[in-house]
Amino acid sequence: MPLIINISQGPHSSTTAAVNLFYHLMALTTLPREHGGKHSTAIYIDCSNSFSATQLYKATLSCIRKATTDPLPLSAPPTAVAKEALNHVHVLPCTSTRSLFSQLQELPEYLLDSAAHRSFDRSMDLLVVHGLNHFYWQDRFDTEIARLENINSGSVAAASTSLSAQLFDALKEMQEMYGCTVIYTSTQIMSPTTSTTTQGASSRADVTTPTPAPAPNESAVMDVYARNSLVNLHPTRVAVPQFAPAMSLEECLRDKEKRAESIRVARYWVSASAGGRSKKQEEPRTGQSGSGFSMQITKDGVIEFG
């Protein structure tokens, strides 16, 4: 069953985990069936300008090696299979919410153009949008400018909410049209920093800390992404415990390499909840309680589950 999956990125969430999860899913989507894939097409709409073809190539090679259990030689080298699979990942850059709308509207025409790509004979099974609300502050600025230019307009106040709803409707239309899985990231918007002074430390400069208090209409904007998705994922990095105060210097030196390896191989817990859950409900930050799965990212950027 095709899903609409929201990966929430808040103060304690991990962008690295979300991106590498995207690469893993795109590799499985585009690889041939004999290598554990679906032999389909994946669309990656990059709103944050962070796509890495090198990391996707590494993830694809890793999937090929894990799926290859037959001792007989492969029909083609893994590197050739991986490079062919990359031809069926289509990366569409975006520079604004309007350009994101444009990419979604032009996507059907692009997929039907056999001269534009080599995936004409494949189904489109995965649509990824990295940074669905990446241009929130730009959109809000444009809204404020429009409001100042036309003070008497009464419809400007709800523009940001309606824009997010229209964007989600466009994604849902793509899902229904192609029967594909849609997965996207939405970032928790941080309000302007507030200045606080520590009691008894008047000589120090004020400490500015970002607070996630919502701006006007922000709760409605964010709830559209969490409420309408079927599954919400919240990746957080599992913290490496500090040395215990009672440990001796010899014990610390003995565990030095193990701790360094734990830091190099990043471990994550991805908690899962059903769609419609309020973003104000706090997710587990470092523990592994509740529904979800664990994963780790090696120093080569390859995902291993469990």
Order of alpha helices (4+ residues) and beta strands (2+ residues): beta-alpha-beta-alpha-alpha-beta-alpha-beta-alpha-alpha-beta-beta-beta-alpha-beta-alpha-alpha-beta-beta-beta
